[in-house]
Amino acid sequence: MFMLIILVAFVAFSFIAMSQDRHLRDIGGKKAHFRKSLARWAGGLLLTLSFVITIMVEGWSFGVLLWPVAITVSATFVAIILTWWPTSYKPCLRLFHRSV
């Protein structure tokens, strides 16, 4: 279950990163055709979902300790990927693409 929590948080931080101009430019997306607010909302909702999953699986006593570890690991993975392989996120841009 810990891997599910990390995966959900990883996707959440990826969406939040794609909503920022610098990361979007590094990935290769075009600002005019991207719904940044939708990506931010999706990232926030997925972070909340990861917290809920953690609390449901581990309970309040251990869940509130495990969740910060999971989001730290996920954010680190996103930072590493955006630093060395930013174009690997290019297929994900289609999720928030706006047709003109």
C-alpha positions in Angstrom: 0.0 0.0 0.0 2.9 2.3 0.6 3.8 2.2 -3.1 0.2 3.2 -4.0 0.5 6.2 -1.7 3.8 7.2 -3.3 2.4 6.7 -6.8 -0.6 8.9 -6.2 1.6 11.6 -4.6 4.0 11.3 -7.5 1.3 11.9 -10.0 0.0 14.8 -7.9 3.4 16.5 -7.8 3.9 15.9 -11.5 0.6 17.7 -12.3 1.6 20.6 -10.0 5.0 20.8 -11.7 3.4 20.8 -15.1 1.3 23.8 -14.1 4.4 26.0 -13.6 5.7 27.9 -16.6 9.3 26.9 -16.2 8.7 23.2 -16.0 6.1 23.4 -18.8 8.7 25.1 -21.0 11.4 22.4 -20.1 8.9 19.6 -20.9 8.2 21.2 -24.3 4.6 22.3 -23.8 3.0 25.4 -25.1 1.6 27.9 -22.6 -1.4 28.8 -24.7 -2.6 25.3 -25.1 -2.3 24.1 -21.5 -4.9 24.3 -18.7 -2.7 25.2 -15.7 -5.5 25.7 -13.2 -6.9 22.2 -14.0 -3.5 20.6 -13.5 -3.1 22.5 -10.1 -6.5 21.3 -9.0 -5.9 17.7 -10.1 -2.6 17.8 -8.2 -4.2 19.1 -5.1 -7.0 16.6 -5.2 -4.5 13.7 -5.7 -2.4 14.9 -2.7 -5.6 14.9 -0.6 -6.4 11.5 -1.9 -3.0 10.2 -1.0 -3.5 11.6 2.6 -6.9 9.9 2.8 -5.5 6.6 1.6 -2.7 6.8 4.1 -5.1 7.5 7.0 -7.5 4.8 5.9 -4.8 2.1 5.6 -2.5 3.0 8.5 -4.8 4.9 10.9 -4.3 8.3 12.4 -1.4 7.3 14.7 1.0 6.1 12.0 -0.7 7.7 8.9 0.2 11.2 9.9 3.9 10.1 10.2 3.9 8.0 7.0 2.3 10.6 4.7 5.0 13.2 4.9 7.6 10.5 4.2 5.6 9.4 1.1 5.2 13.0 -0.3 8.9 13.7 0.3 9.9 10.6 -1.6 7.5 11.4 -4.4 8.6 15.1 -4.7 12.2 13.9 -4.8 11.5 11.6 -7.7 9.6 14.4 -9.6 12.5 16.8 -9.0 15.1 14.2 -10.2 13.0 13.4 -13.4 12.4 17.1 -14.1 16.1 17.8 -13.8 17.6 15.0 -15.9 14.7 13.8 -18.1 12.1 16.5 -18.5 10.8 15.3 -21.9 9.7 12.1 -20.3 6.6 14.1 -19.1 5.6 15.0 -22.7 2.9 12.3 -23.1 1.3 13.6 -19.9 0.7 17.0 -21.4 -2.2 15.6 -23.5 -4.2 15.2 -20.3 -4.5 19.0 -19.9 -4.2 20.1 -23.5 -6.8 22.6 -24.7 -7.7 22.5 -28.4 -7.8 25.9 -30.0 
